[in-house]
Amino acid sequence: MSTSLENAIVEVCASVGNEPSRLMDVAREIQARFGCVSAEAIDGIHTHLGVSRPTARSLVSFYSFLSEKPKGRVVIRLCDDPVDRLFGHDRVLKAFSDELGIPVGGTTTDGAFSLERTACIGMSDHAPAALVNETPVTDLSTDKAREIVAELRAHMSPDRLVKKLGDGNNGHPLVRSMVENHIRKAGPIVLTEHHHGEATRKAAAMSPTEVIRSVKAARLRGRGGAGFPTGIKWEMARAAPGPRKFLVCNADEGEPGTFKDRVLLTEFPDRVFAGMTIAGYAIGAREGILYLRAEYAYLRRFLEDVLAQRRAEGLLGKSIAARHSFDFDIRIQMGAGAYVCGEESALLNSCEGLRGDPRNRPPFPAQKGYLGCPTIVNNVETLACVARILDAGPATFSEYGTKQSAGSKLLSISGDVGMAGVYEVPFGVTLRDVLTMADSRETQAVQIGGPSGRMVGPSEFDRTICYDDLATGGAMAVFGPDRNPIEIARLYMEFFEDESCGFCTPCRVGNGLLRRGLDKVLAGRGEPSDLVQFEEVARTMKATSRCGLGQTSFNPVLTTLASFRPLFDSLVKEDPKKFRRSFDLEASTREAARIRTGGAR
Amino acid sequence: MSEGPRFTLDGREIPLVPGQTVIEAADAAGIYIPRLCHKPGLEPFGSCRVCTVKANGRSVAACTYPASPGMIVESDTEEVNAHRKLLLEMLFVEGNHFCMSCEKSGNCELQALGYRFAIAAPQLEFQFPVRDVDASHPDILIDHNRCILCSRCVRASRDLDKKEVFGFVGRGPHKRIAVSSGTRLRDTDADVTDQALDVCPVGALLRKRVGFAVPVGQRLYDKVPIGGAPVVPEAPVAEEGRA
């Protein structure tokens, strides 16, 4: 092993206290410095961090932003989110590819550039967008792609690509990003002014039980989409035995088309950290972790600075708000590119330096979570709501929205709308009103993201956004009359196929089966029996998948099928001779022909 | 009948020992729940999902879900068996399982379950993936074409052999078994006496030069189907051929 690599590994391992559960941080840092975590580096990590080679190799191979093979000094990752795909992704990708002279997935021979496609980077309001190392570049065109490559060739500094700073904290010296917040509608709960430090001080004047009572009185439910009552979840962790507990903020929003947490973390990080501090106090945790998705690494230094300020003001650290024994601090754990880590038990594995495979349940994280300790994982928006509840009182919060769905919901709206961006709406609003707000005309379909994500057509536009009707994590991709709903559903299935962790059979195989099934239908080779098979595969995925990903990921297919049945019916037909229409004689005999003629694969 | 906590499995009351999973309690009571990744003696894993049952109306994996007093478990029902059959089909089409040329034939748990569930030919389309064979080791063969990612070898090597020869790499459809050296099995400390070689349910991990030692007709599943009496009475007889 080269001395410089070995020295770096020793130094990086020491920086995390030689703690094996911090493998993720070590791997990320080695990747950043050397462009890969090579077999040699894995040997070094094995020696110096005490992590087995299979464990280290498994981690490196799992996350999109880590690799065993060398990457270029500058990696351009173009977002291939469904919205981006419909807004010129292919042309921009081709421009990058032509300009760099490498295919997607390739690295230039001088080791300067790599070009990749990556899952949703949280910039669908800026589609097409890309990450250049950690720097987001937005609203791309083929011309911009060529300019970016030319500029990078000259200086190789992604941060110098930022000419015009975005609004708000995007222009903060520690962010310096071209990203715009696109806050289109601010509501009275989350996207509103608040008194800095007030919520934390008010909580400190109460007992933890009283804090939980307040959150229950506000009827707060988890904003990830599943909608579990937050107060009840906290009570479970509070009641769980154990001297050490953890509060984790899930900032791994990865559902295609979601970006509201990006905006919350940019403009209201103080409120999110206050929510974490209050939640930690309520459940009896002294340690908090913000799990920040790798795509938002450009916000990290800024967020660290906000944490430092809170420490300086006595809002974080020992004896918070001068209350004896109210101790709580937060560290930021970076992810490395894996949608499934938004699933809470996968996120905990990721925090422990493992593959992001979800865990078996029971035990639930509230009983046995991070490092085996009782742990609560809450969504960024949920924690922002917590701060508001403590700041303004539960009544102010629960007055807004509906009885079953109190408060507001942040929506990330993108696609065929005039005003893509973030909207804070009261629960109970109709989809039609939301579409009007976003200046959408002639909408054909809306993909509503979240655990019960679904494609809805115009006949369902009078349904309401709330837990009892259209429950959503907040992503809303809008598609106009020229889009093909089946093609859109296919893009979503491609995403889930790629992002399945691969642990359990139904999710690992099922998503691919559905994606290929849609390919077949789109190619005009589908049969009516294929549509029946979609439903059979979906039923088995729902019943037997190990986590929420596989239990719901078929929804784009089933809901598109339900909303656009005539379109499917027009594309599938039975072969008059009962032959399988998808059978391709030439493709099926290609391998045999190759062997016969002795040709290359 | 003995005293103590019990639960109901397909209408039968069976005893449980606190800490037991559903499948462990069922095994102890002599009731077979189909499974692939589960193997007594190895840490429960829960990846194949073939042992899915309904516990108090909720689908769970019997190999990881704790048995609790009074719970009602449904296993041998039309609905649950339909899911199992489709899961088995998924495993068949995901890999390249050519039973007629596989030395594990007759002793293969996937094949045996295929027969038990009367899978004449999968309804799902074959994927025919291009996968490698690692024949580098003098005594051991890994055929990735047949691997169903059950992790039995991973767990056995780690927990029984104390070696950690195997691990998983990749994600989603790209997930596969890898060896600790990162390249070839021969560069690891794998040995022909490893217990990891005894646990593979399919023909993915094999000792060399011992194939086809048992004649057809005397193999493990030639006379009695896996798990005893088959679910489907008219299951086809065990003919050689592609399952």
Interface residues (C-beta under 8 A of the other chain):
Chain A: A39 I42 S52 R53 P54 T55 R57 S58 S61 F62 E68 A338 R355 N360 P362 E497 D498 E499 S500 C501 G502 F503 C504 T505 P506 R508 V509 G510 N511 G512 L513 R516 Q533 E536 V537 R539 T540 A543 T544 S545 R546 S582
Chain B: P44 G46 S47 C48 R49 V50 T52 S59 A61 T64 Y65 P66 A82 H83 L86 L87 M90 L91 V93 E94 Q123 L124 E125 Q127 I148 L149 V154 E164 F166 G167 F168 V169 G170 R171 G172 P173 H174 K175 A178 S180 S181 G182 T183
